[in-house]
Amino acid sequence: MSLHYNPDSLMTLATVFCLRNLRKTMCYQEFRNKLCLRSDIFLPSEICDKLVNTYMELVHTDSNFEPEESFFQLFSDPRSTRLTRVQLREDFVRDRDLEAIKKQDLIELHLTYCNSLSSRSLKTLTCFRETLVSLCLFGCSHIFYKKGGAPLACNEDTEDEEEESPASRQALETDFNFQGFNRLRLLNLGGLPDEVDVETLLKPLKSLTSLDLSNVQLLGTAFLTQWKDRLASLVLYNVDLTEELVNTVVEIVNLRHLDISRESRRTAKFKMTRKILTAIVQRLVNLVSLDISGHIMLDNGTVPHFEEAMGRPSIEPCKSSIFPFQELKRPLQFLGLYDTTLCNVTHIPAYKVTGSKNEDQVLNAIEAYTEFRPELAHRAINQLFDIARIQHCSQLLRALQLVIAALKCHKYDKSIQVTGSAALFYLTNTEYRSDQSVRLRREVIQVVLNGMEQYQEVTVQRNCCLTLCNFSIPEELEFQYSRVNQLLLKILEPARQDESIQRIAVHLCNALVCQVDNHHKEAVGKMGFVKTMLNLIQKKLQDRMCDQVMEFSWSALWNITDETPDNCQMFLNCRGMSLFLDCLQEFPDKQELHRNMLGLLGNVAEVKALRPQLLTPQFITVFSNLLDSKADGIEVSYNACGVLSHIMFDGPEVWSMEVPLRDTVMDKMWNAIQSWDVSSRRNINYRSFEPILRLLPQSISPVSQHWATWALYNLVSVYPSKYCPLLIKEGGVSLLEKVLELESSQPETKDMNNKLFWFKENEKNDKSLAQ
């Protein structure tokens, strides 16, 4: 698979690096761990804005990022740092954070869902009144309430305990208004509490050009006309429409954007008529954007279907299927028709339309509604999920970017996380993979892991795990290797987990420890990987069930113990051998299980310090009996012989048991090796021959030497292009020559050795000819 790269800008990379390493770059640590800006640092607004806004993004989207208690204090002095455009969101933002930057000449301040802010922050807002042009307080439901009934004040010495207490919904702040905010042009008060008198609050603002009153209860409407010559954008989403309000709106003749949409037709009391829509189009002649989503259309406002279905879809107003829009002078730039019947007509005079008729309308809806209307974005993402699952997504990159943005923006919204993670599964599968850059796929992985971290709910966990299965493992997950393993192990912790999630999670764990460096395996072992897998095996044993979870768990243990002595030791310490015997007894006919278990014990046997724990009559008898196994071709017999070969290599002096005799076991090993077909294709993957090669130049155990020679000959002859280079690279040729020199080497071993040399030479000659 060829993936193209789309790297971040140098500015972005440098910003993130500085934020992750504040003490090594811009700051020093003072008393009580307080961060202070170095005295030789002077930063312009372009850099300061980027630092603050990226900091907020990292806090919300990267669980490995540690927030700094005094971060906003770094921007307290405008002589060394300049802030102009700041975007803060969620409960993480506190009153003291805003107070820290109160000396800055902010032009834009966007506060979204900042529910920890109280009326103390209203006082801080007045510090920006001379410079502020754009202000958003969307969803900041507590900012108009005092904390614990305290008077409006900006006291920097307020105790932390009071700082963290929630604002009391009873103590409404009545002293604040926008007096003095003379430069303010754009204001978003979406979600303003019903108790706040919006008319009185807004009265001092004479020059507004954009106003958002989403979800605000309006007692009167006439006050809107004070901006009738200036207002270019008015958003009244989920505001109860009345004839009076519509009459007021059409007086605001310079409006270019009007949004009178609702969340759903189900909650609509007001009925949209052809007459009202015609009045809006006729009176608001500068309109380029209109949203009437969620409204019930009362009378016949559309051209009859048999007429409008004729010809190619057109955006020309004169051909509009919606009668009132035939009076438009030019097509609208944007038209919101989500959750209306109008989105289904053929001729819609707008360049961008939201609705549910087709992929383009659905993507437009996700794009338009994600930031402030998650309840609509959730439904639109659900429709995108159906498109990707049943049909074909033709705007893949846009779809992926929009879903990622929604998941990042609404990390704490369960419905968005459920539908978004489900859509990601279909948007990242093989069909679409070639169009995705490395950076984009990494963004998908990040938001998926965020979802897994935030929600223990079954649907989110399953969706996220399934989406991870669409990636090349471990390669594409290596940049988050530790984090993804921790999350998967956490999923597998509960004794009774959802069966499907358990199966997927164990499969992912297995894939993650296959073909990775030993330091990765050691790190995952220390996280409790071995114990978790053994707990799963124990549970399956209790249920007397040998399913994929059981087999994957043993396979994962086989992979994680490969050339990793510490993990082998953990396996023994956690009663692994006891579980091995129990599984063998409970499931005598499960070939795949036997192969995985014996492969794991081969890894344990390679560790000299651990071999004494395998040298018991019980274990040796089991290994000896498995030499006769025909399970999975030769694999079980081969692995049993490998375990015994390492044990025999320690010499007769360590063999303290009387039964079985060492010679008897060695005879059985010879017989087993001679019964194997040397051209057998193998269900095994060697990254190194080192454990096999150490059995070659020795005379302690000729049968171990013969097993090692047979293994090398089989692998090199059946898979020459893969294993010939490995044999040469690891010095196997000189060790094989020593086998021929040893008098103790058996004739069968020497004969196979000679065949190996012949095969190696032939392979080298074939390569020369090919070149």
C-alpha positions in Angstrom: 0.0 0.0 0.0 1.5 3.4 -1.0 0.4 6.1 1.3 1.2 9.8 0.5 2.3 12.2 3.2 0.7 15.5 4.0 2.9 16.9 6.8 2.0 19.7 9.2 3.4 23.1 8.6 6.7 24.0 10.4 4.8 26.6 12.4 2.4 23.9 13.7 5.2 21.5 14.5 7.2 24.1 16.3 4.1 25.3 18.3 3.3 21.8 19.4 6.9 21.1 20.3 7.1 24.2 22.5 3.8 23.4 24.2 5.1 19.9 25.1 8.4 21.3 26.3 7.6 24.6 27.9 10.3 24.4 30.5 13.0 23.6 27.9 12.0 26.3 25.4 10.1 29.4 26.6 9.7 29.1 30.4 11.3 28.4 33.7 9.8 27.0 36.9 9.3 29.3 39.9 8.0 28.7 43.4 5.2 26.1 43.8 5.8 24.8 40.2 4.5 28.1 38.8 5.6 28.6 35.2 7.1 31.9 34.2 8.0 33.2 30.8 11.8 33.8 30.3 12.7 37.5 30.4 14.3 37.3 26.9 11.1 36.1 25.2 9.0 38.5 23.2 6.2 37.0 21.0 3.9 38.6 18.5 0.2 38.0 18.3 0.5 35.5 15.4 2.6 33.2 17.6 0.7 33.8 20.9 -2.7 33.2 19.3 -1.4 29.9 17.8 0.1 28.9 21.2 -3.1 29.4 23.1 -5.5 27.9 20.5 -3.2 24.9 19.9 -2.9 24.4 23.7 -6.7 24.1 23.9 -6.8 21.6 21.1 -4.1 19.4 22.7 -5.9 19.5 26.1 -9.1 18.2 24.4 -7.6 15.7 21.9 -4.4 14.3 23.3 -4.6 12.4 26.6 -0.8 12.3 26.9 -0.7 16.1 27.0 -0.4 17.5 30.5 -2.2 20.8 31.1 -0.3 23.5 33.0 -2.0 25.1 36.0 -0.5 28.5 35.3 -0.4 28.4 31.4 -2.6 31.5 30.8 -0.4 33.5 33.2 2.3 33.3 30.6 0.3 35.8 28.6 -0.5 38.2 31.4 1.9 40.9 30.3 1.2 42.5 26.8 4.8 43.9 26.8 6.2 40.4 26.1 3.2 38.5 24.7 0.4 39.8 22.5 -2.9 38.0 22.1 -5.6 39.1 19.7 -7.7 36.1 18.7 -8.5 33.4 21.3 -10.8 30.4 21.1 -11.5 28.5 24.3 -14.0 25.7 24.9 -15.4 23.3 27.4 -15.4 23.2 31.2 -11.6 23.2 31.3 -11.6 27.0 31.1 -11.9 28.8 34.5 -12.5 32.4 35.6 -8.9 32.8 36.6 -7.7 31.8 33.1 -9.6 34.7 31.6 -8.5 37.1 34.4 -4.8 36.1 33.6 -5.1 37.7 30.1 -7.3 40.6 31.0 -4.6 43.2 30.0 -4.5 41.9 26.4 -6.1 43.9 23.6 -8.3 41.1 22.3 -10.1 41.5 19.0 -11.8 38.1 19.0 -12.8 36.0 22.0 -14.7 32.8 21.4 -15.9 30.9 24.5 -17.9 27.8 23.7 -19.5 25.4 26.2 -17.3 27.0 29.0 -19.6 26.0 31.8 -17.1 26.6 34.6 -17.1 30.3 33.9 -19.2 32.5 36.3 -20.1 36.2 36.4 -16.5 36.9 37.4 -15.7 36.4 33.8 -18.3 39.0 32.8 -16.2 41.5 34.8 -13.1 40.3 32.9 -14.9 40.8 29.6 -15.2 44.5 30.3 -11.4 44.7 30.3 -11.6 44.0 26.5 -14.5 46.3 25.7 -12.4 48.9 23.9 -10.9 46.4 21.4 -13.3 43.5 21.1 -14.8 43.1 17.7 -16.1 39.5 17.9 -17.4 37.8 21.0 -18.9 34.3 21.3 -20.5 33.1 24.6 -22.3 30.1 23.0 -23.3 27.5 25.6 -21.6 29.2 28.5 -24.7 28.6 30.6 -23.3 29.7 34.0 -21.5 32.9 33.0 -24.5 35.1 33.9 -24.7 33.7 37.4 -22.7 34.5 40.5 -20.7 31.9 42.4 -22.4 31.2 45.7 -24.2 34.5 45.5 -20.9 36.5 45.6 -21.1 40.1 44.3 -19.7 40.8 40.8 -16.0 41.2 41.4 -12.6 40.5 39.8 -10.6 39.5 42.8 -7.4 37.7 41.8 -6.8 36.4 45.3 -10.0 34.4 45.3 -9.5 31.1 47.0 -9.2 28.1 44.7 -12.0 26.4 46.6 -14.4 29.1 45.6 -13.0 29.1 42.1 -13.9 25.5 41.5 -17.4 25.7 43.1 -20.2 25.7 40.4 -22.1 28.9 39.8 -25.4 29.0 41.6 -28.3 29.1 39.2 -30.2 31.2 41.7 -27.8 34.2 41.8 -28.4 35.9 38.5 -25.9 38.7 37.6 -28.0 41.8 36.9 -25.3 44.5 36.8 -23.6 43.5 33.5 -24.4 45.0 30.1 -22.4 45.8 27.0 -22.0 49.5 27.7 -18.7 50.6 26.2 -18.3 47.7 23.8 -18.3 50.2 20.9 -16.2 48.2 18.5 -18.3 45.0 18.9 -19.7 43.8 15.6 -20.2 40.1 15.9 -21.9 38.6 18.9 -23.0 35.0 19.6 -25.2 34.5 22.7 -26.5 31.1 21.8 -28.0 29.3 24.8 -28.5 32.5 26.9 -30.5 31.6 30.0 -34.2 32.5 29.9 -33.9 34.6 33.0 -31.6 37.1 31.2 -33.4 40.0 29.6 -31.7 39.9 26.2 -33.2 43.3 25.1 -31.7 45.2 28.0 -28.4 43.3 27.7 -28.0 44.3 24.0 -29.4 47.8 24.1 -25.9 49.5 24.3 -24.6 47.8 21.2 -25.3 50.2 18.3 -23.1 48.8 15.6 -23.7 45.0 15.5 -23.5 43.4 12.1 -23.9 39.8 13.2 -26.0 38.4 16.0 -26.6 34.8 17.0 -29.5 34.2 19.5 -29.8 30.4 19.1 -32.1 28.8 21.7 -32.9 32.1 23.3 -36.4 33.0 24.5 -37.5 36.3 23.0 -40.2 38.1 25.0 -40.4 40.9 22.3 -39.0 41.3 18.9 -39.1 45.0 18.1 -35.6 45.6 19.7 -34.1 43.8 16.7 -35.0 46.7 14.4 -32.4 49.0 16.2 -29.9 47.3 13.8 -32.1 47.1 10.8 -29.7 49.2 8.7 -26.5 47.4 9.9 -27.3 43.8 10.7 -25.9 41.5 7.9 -26.3 38.1 9.8 -29.0 37.0 12.1 -29.3 33.5 13.6 -32.5 32.5 15.4 -32.0 28.7 15.5 -34.6 27.1 17.7 -36.2 30.4 18.5 -40.0 30.1 18.5 -41.2 31.9 15.3 -44.2 34.1 15.3 -45.8 36.3 12.7 -44.6 39.3 14.7 -41.0 38.0 14.6 -41.1 37.3 10.9 -42.5 40.8 10.2 -39.6 42.2 12.3 -37.0 40.2 10.5 -38.0 41.2 7.0 -37.5 44.9 8.1 -33.8 44.2 8.6 -33.3 44.8 4.9 -29.5 44.5 4.7 -29.4 40.9 6.0 -27.2 38.7 3.9 -27.5 35.6 6.2 -30.7 34.6 7.9 -31.1 31.4 10.0 -34.6 30.6 11.3 -34.1 26.9 11.4 -35.2 24.4 14.0 -33.8 21.2 15.4 -36.7 19.1 14.3 -40.1 19.3 12.6 -41.5 17.4 15.6 -41.0 20.4 17.8 -42.2 23.0 15.3 -45.3 25.0 16.3 -45.0 27.6 13.6 -45.8 26.5 10.0 -43.7 27.8 7.2 -46.0 29.0 4.3 -45.3 29.9 0.7 -46.4 33.5 1.6 -43.8 33.8 4.4 -41.0 32.4 2.3 -42.0 34.8 -0.6 -41.9 37.7 1.8 -38.5 36.8 3.0 -37.1 36.5 -0.6 -38.9 39.7 -1.8 -37.9 42.0 1.2 -34.4 40.7 1.9 -32.9 41.3 -1.5 -29.3 41.1 -0.3 -29.7 37.5 1.0 -27.0 35.0 0.0 -27.6 32.5 2.8 -30.8 31.2 4.3 -31.5 28.3 6.7 -35.1 27.1 7.1 -34.2 23.5 8.3 -36.7 21.7 10.5 -39.8 23.5 9.4 -43.1 22.1 8.2 -44.1 23.5 4.8 -47.8 24.1 5.1 -49.2 24.8 1.6 -48.1 23.9 -1.9 -44.9 25.8 -2.3 -43.3 23.5 -4.9 -43.7 22.8 -8.6 -45.7 19.6 -9.3 -43.3 16.6 -9.4 -44.0 15.6 -13.0 -43.0 19.1 -14.1 -40.0 19.7 -11.9 -38.5 16.2 -12.6 -37.9 17.2 -16.2 -34.4 18.2 -17.4 -31.1 18.3 -15.6 -31.0 19.7 -12.1 -30.5 23.5 -12.2 -29.6 26.2 -9.7 -31.1 28.9 -11.8 -33.8 30.7 -9.8 -36.2 30.9 -12.7 -36.2 27.1 -12.9 -36.6 26.6 -9.1 -38.8 23.8 -7.9 -39.6 25.9 -4.9 -41.9 28.7 -6.0 -40.8 31.5 -3.7 -37.2 31.1 -4.7 -38.0 31.8 -8.4 -38.0 35.5 -7.3 -34.3 35.4 -6.3 -32.0 37.6 -8.4 -29.2 35.0 -8.2 -28.6 31.6 -6.7 -28.0 31.6 -2.9 -24.5 30.6 -1.7 -26.1 28.5 1.1 -29.6 27.1 1.7 -30.4 25.0 4.8 -33.2 22.5 4.1 -32.2 19.8 6.5 -35.2 17.9 7.9 -37.6 19.4 5.4 -39.4 18.0 2.4 -38.0 20.7 0.2 -34.5 19.1 0.1 -35.9 16.3 -2.1 -36.9 18.5 -5.1 -34.9 18.6 -8.3 -34.1 22.3 -8.9 -32.8 24.1 -5.9 -31.3 27.6 -6.5 -28.3 27.4 -4.2 -24.6 26.4 -4.6 -24.5 24.6 -1.2 -27.6 22.9 0.2 -28.1 21.0 3.5 -30.5 18.1 3.5 -30.7 14.3 3.4 -31.4 13.6 -0.3 -27.8 12.8 -1.3 -24.2 12.6 -0.1 -23.5 16.3 -1.0 -26.4 17.6 1.1 -25.5 15.3 4.0 -21.8 16.4 4.0 -22.9 20.1 3.8 -25.1 19.5 6.9 -22.3 18.0 8.9 -20.0 20.9 7.9 -22.6 23.6 8.7 -23.9 22.2 12.0 -21.0 20.5 13.7 -19.7 23.3 15.9 -22.9 24.6 17.4 -25.6 22.0 16.6 -24.3 18.5 17.5 -27.9 17.3 17.7 -28.1 17.9 13.9 -24.6 16.8 13.1 -25.2 13.5 14.8 -28.2 12.8 12.6 -26.3 13.8 9.4 -23.3 11.6 10.4 -25.7 8.7 10.8 -26.9 9.3 7.3 -23.3 9.4 6.0 -22.8 6.1 7.8 -25.6 4.6 5.7 -24.1 6.1 2.5 -20.7 4.6 3.2 -22.1 1.3 4.3 -24.7 0.7 1.6 -23.8 2.9 -1.3 -20.4 4.5 -2.1 -18.9 7.6 -0.6 -17.6 9.7 -3.5 -16.2 12.6 -1.5 -14.1 10.5 0.8 -11.5 13.0 2.0 -14.1 15.6 2.8 -16.3 13.0 4.6 -13.3 11.8 6.7 -12.2 15.3 7.6 -15.7 16.3 8.6 -16.2 13.3 10.8 -12.8 13.7 12.4 -13.6 17.4 13.1 -17.0 16.4 14.7 -15.4 13.8 16.9 -12.7 16.2 18.1 -15.2 19.1 18.6 -17.6 16.9 20.6 -15.4 14.5 22.5 -17.9 14.5 25.4 -21.0 14.0 23.3 -21.9 10.3 23.3 -24.2 10.3 20.4 -21.6 12.0 18.1 -19.0 9.5 19.3 -21.2 6.5 18.6 -22.3 7.6 15.1 -18.9 9.1 14.2 -16.9 6.0 15.2 -19.3 3.8 13.2 -18.9 6.1 10.1 -15.1 6.0 10.5 -15.1 2.2 10.3 -16.7 2.3 6.8 -14.7 5.3 5.6 -11.3 3.7 6.4 -11.8 0.3 5.0 -9.8 -1.2 2.1 -12.1 0.3 -0.6 -11.1 3.9 0.4 -7.6 3.4 1.7 -5.5 4.5 -1.3 -6.9 8.1 -1.1 -5.8 8.7 2.4 -2.6 10.4 3.5 -0.5 9.2 6.5 -1.4 12.3 8.4 -5.1 11.8 7.8 -5.0 8.2 8.9 -3.1 9.2 12.0 -5.8 11.8 12.8 -8.4 9.0 12.5 -6.4 6.8 15.0 -6.2 9.7 17.4 -9.9 10.4 17.5 -10.7 6.7 17.7 -8.4 6.4 20.8 -10.0 9.5 22.3 -13.4 7.8 22.0 -12.1 4.6 23.6 -10.6 6.6 26.4 -13.7 8.6 27.1 -16.4 6.0 26.8 -16.6 2.5 28.3 -19.9 2.0 26.6 -20.1 -1.1 24.4 -21.1 0.4 21.1 -18.4 3.1 21.1 -15.8 0.5 22.2 -16.8 -2.0 19.5 -16.9 0.7 16.7 -13.4 2.0 17.7 -11.9 -1.5 17.9 -13.4 -2.4 14.5 -12.0 0.8 13.0 -8.5 0.0 14.3 -8.7 -3.3 12.4 -8.8 -1.3 9.1 -5.2 -0.2 9.7 -1.9 -2.0 9.0 -0.9 -3.3 12.5 1.5 -2.7 14.1 3.0 -0.3 11.6 0.3 2.4 11.5 -0.4 2.2 15.2 3.3 2.4 16.3 3.2 6.2 16.8 0.6 5.6 19.6 1.8 2.1 20.5 1.8 2.4 24.3 -1.5 4.2 24.5 -3.4 1.8 22.2 -2.1 -1.2 24.2 -3.2 0.3 27.5 -6.7 1.0 26.2 -7.1 -2.5 24.8 -5.9 -4.1 28.1 -8.3 -1.9 29.9 -11.1 -3.2 27.7 -10.1 -6.8 28.5 -9.9 -6.2 32.2 -13.5 -7.0 33.2 -14.2 -10.6 33.8 -17.4 -10.6 31.8 -16.9 -8.4 28.8 -19.1 -8.2 25.6 -18.0 -11.3 23.6 -17.6 -9.5 20.3 -15.5 -6.6 21.8 -13.4 -9.2 23.6 -12.7 -11.1 20.4 -11.7 -8.0 18.5 -9.6 -6.6 21.3 -7.6 -9.8 21.7 -7.1 -10.0 17.9 -5.7 -6.4 18.0 -3.5 -7.2 21.0 -2.1 -10.2 19.2 -1.4 -8.2 16.0 0.2 -5.4 18.0 2.9 -7.7 19.6 3.6 -9.6 16.3 6.6 -8.3 14.4 7.6 -5.5 16.8 10.9 -4.8 18.5 11.7 -6.4 21.8 11.6 -3.1 23.7 8.0 -2.7 22.6 7.2 -6.2 23.9 8.9 -5.6 27.2 7.0 -2.3 27.7 3.7 -4.0 27.0 4.6 -6.9 29.2 5.1 -4.4 32.1 1.6 -3.0 31.5 0.1 -6.4 32.5 -0.3 -7.9 29.0 0.7 -11.5 30.1 -1.5 -11.5 33.2 -4.5 -10.2 31.2 -4.2 -12.9 28.5 -3.9 -15.6 31.2 -7.0 -14.2 32.9 -8.9 -14.5 29.7 -7.7 -18.1 29.2 -8.7 -18.9 32.8 -12.2 -17.6 32.2 -12.5 -19.6 29.0 -11.4 -22.7 30.8 -14.0 -22.2 33.5 -16.6 -21.9 30.7 -15.1 -25.0 29.0 -15.0 -23.0 25.8 -12.2 -23.0 23.3 -13.1 -20.2 20.9 -11.2 -17.4 19.0 -10.5 -15.5 22.3 -8.8 -18.6 23.7 -6.7 -19.2 20.6 -5.9 -15.5 20.1 -4.8 -15.2 23.7 -2.3 -18.1 23.4 -1.1 -16.7 20.1 -0.6 -13.3 21.7 1.4 -14.9 24.5 3.5 -16.7 21.9 4.3 -13.4 20.2 5.0 -11.4 23.3 7.4 -14.0 24.7 9.5 -14.2 21.5 13.1 -13.4 22.5 11.8 -11.6 25.6 12.9 -13.4 28.8 11.1 -11.0 31.2 7.8 -11.9 29.6 8.6 -15.6 29.6 9.3 -15.2 33.4 6.0 -13.5 33.9 4.2 -16.3 32.1 5.7 -18.8 34.5 5.1 -16.6 37.6 1.4 -16.3 36.6 0.7 -20.0 36.6 1.0 -20.2 32.9 2.2 -23.9 32.9 -0.7 -24.9 35.0 -3.1 -23.4 32.4 -1.2 -25.0 29.6 -1.8 -28.5 31.2 -5.4 -27.7 31.9 -6.0 -26.6 28.3 -4.3 -29.6 26.9 -6.5 -31.9 29.0 -9.7 -30.0 28.4 -9.2 -29.5 24.7 -7.2 -32.5 23.4 -8.4 -32.1 19.8 -7.8 -28.4 19.3 -4.9 -28.3 16.8 -4.5 -24.5 16.5 -4.6 -24.2 20.3 -1.9 -26.8 20.7 0.3 -25.1 18.1 0.1 -21.7 19.8 0.8 -23.2 23.3 3.8 -25.1 22.1 5.2 -22.1 20.2 5.0 -20.1 23.4 6.7 -22.9 25.4 9.5 -22.9 22.7 10.1 -19.3 23.6 10.3 -20.1 27.3 12.7 -23.0 26.6 15.1 -20.7 24.8 15.7 -18.9 28.1 18.5 -20.9 29.9 17.6 -19.5 33.3 13.9 -20.7 33.0 14.5 -24.2 31.6 14.9 -25.8 35.1 11.2 -25.0 35.7 10.3 -27.1 32.6 12.4 -30.0 33.7 9.8 -32.0 35.7 8.6 -35.5 35.0 5.1 -34.1 34.3 6.2 -31.6 31.8 8.8 -33.7 30.0 6.2 -36.6 29.7 3.7 -34.1 28.1 6.3 -32.7 25.7 7.5 -36.3 24.8 3.9 -37.4 24.1 3.3 -34.4 21.9 6.1 -35.5 19.6 3.7 -38.0 18.2 1.0 -35.4 17.5 -0.1 -34.9 13.9 -2.0 -31.7 14.8 -1.6 -28.8 12.3 0.8 -30.8 10.1 4.1 -31.0 11.8 3.8 -27.8 13.8 2.9 -29.3 17.3 5.4 -32.1 17.0 8.1 -29.7 15.7 7.5 -27.2 18.5 7.5 -30.0 21.2 10.8 -31.2 19.8 12.1 -27.6 19.9 11.3 -27.3 23.6 13.0 -30.6 24.3 16.0 -29.8 22.1 16.8 -26.7 24.3 16.3 -28.8 27.5 18.7 -31.5 26.2 21.3 -28.9 25.3 21.8 -28.3 29.0 23.4 -31.8 29.3 22.7 -35.0 31.2 23.9 -33.6 34.5 20.7 -31.5 34.9 18.5 -34.5 34.1 17.8 -35.6 37.7 14.5 -37.6 37.1 14.4 -41.3 36.7 11.2 -41.3 34.6 11.2 -40.6 31.7 14.8 -41.5 30.9 16.8 -38.9 28.9 17.8 -41.5 26.3 14.2 -42.6 25.8 13.1 -39.1 25.2 16.0 -38.5 22.8 15.1 -41.6 20.8 11.5 -40.4 20.5 12.8 -37.0 19.2 14.9 -38.8 16.5 11.9 -40.8 15.4 9.7 -37.7 15.3 12.2 -35.7 13.2 12.7 -38.5 10.7 8.9 -38.8 10.3 8.5 -35.1 9.2 8.4 -34.2 5.5 11.3 -31.8 4.9 9.4 -30.0 2.2 6.5 -29.1 4.6 5.2 -25.6 4.2 5.2 -23.9 7.6 2.8 -21.9 9.7 5.6 -20.1 11.5 7.6 -16.9 11.2 11.2 -16.5 12.3 12.6 -13.0 12.8 16.0 -14.4 13.9 17.7 -17.8 13.8 19.8 -17.1 16.8 18.0 -19.6 19.2 18.4 -22.3 16.6 22.0 -21.5 15.6 23.2 -21.9 19.2 22.3 -25.6 19.1 24.6 -26.3 16.1 28.3 -26.4 17.2 28.0 -28.7 20.2 28.4 -32.3 21.1 26.2 -32.4 24.3 23.0 -33.3 22.5 23.3 -34.6 18.9 19.5 -34.8 18.6 19.2 -31.1 19.4 21.8 -30.4 16.7 19.9 -32.5 14.3 16.6 -30.7 15.1 18.3 -27.3 14.5 19.8 -28.5 11.2 16.5 -29.9 10.0 14.7 -26.6 10.9 17.2 -24.6 8.9 17.1 -26.8 5.9 13.3 -26.9 5.8 13.0 -23.1 6.1 15.8 -22.3 3.6 14.6 -24.8 1.0 10.9 -24.0 1.2 11.3 -20.2 1.6 14.7 -19.4 0.1 14.3 -15.7 -0.7 13.2 -15.0 2.9 15.5 -17.2 5.0 18.7 -17.6 2.9 19.7 -14.0 3.5 18.8 -14.3 7.2 21.0 -17.4 7.6 24.0 -15.7 6.0 23.5 -12.4 7.9 23.4 -14.2 11.3 26.6 -16.2 10.6 24.9 -19.5 10.1 27.2 -20.7 7.4 30.3 -20.8 9.5 28.4 -22.6 12.3 27.1 -25.2 9.8 30.7 -25.8 8.7 31.7 -26.5 12.3 28.9 -29.2 12.5 30.7 -31.0 9.7 34.0 -30.9 11.6 32.5 -32.3 14.8 33.0 -36.1 15.3 29.9 -36.2 17.5 27.6 -35.0 14.6 25.5 -37.8 13.3 25.7 -38.9 9.7 22.0 -37.8 9.0 22.9 -34.4 10.4 26.0 -34.0 8.2 24.1 -35.2 5.2 21.4 -32.5 5.7 24.2 -30.0 6.3 25.7 -30.8 2.9 22.3 -30.4 1.3 22.0 -27.0 2.9 25.3 -25.8 1.4 24.3 -27.1 -2.0 21.0 -25.3 -1.7 22.6 -22.0 -0.6 25.0 -22.1 -3.5 22.3 -22.8 -6.0 20.2 -19.9 -4.6 23.3 -17.6 -4.9 23.8 -18.7 -8.6 20.2 -18.2 -9.4 20.4 -14.6 -8.1 23.5 -13.9 -10.2 21.8 -15.2 -13.4 18.7 -13.1 -12.6 20.9 -9.9 -12.4 
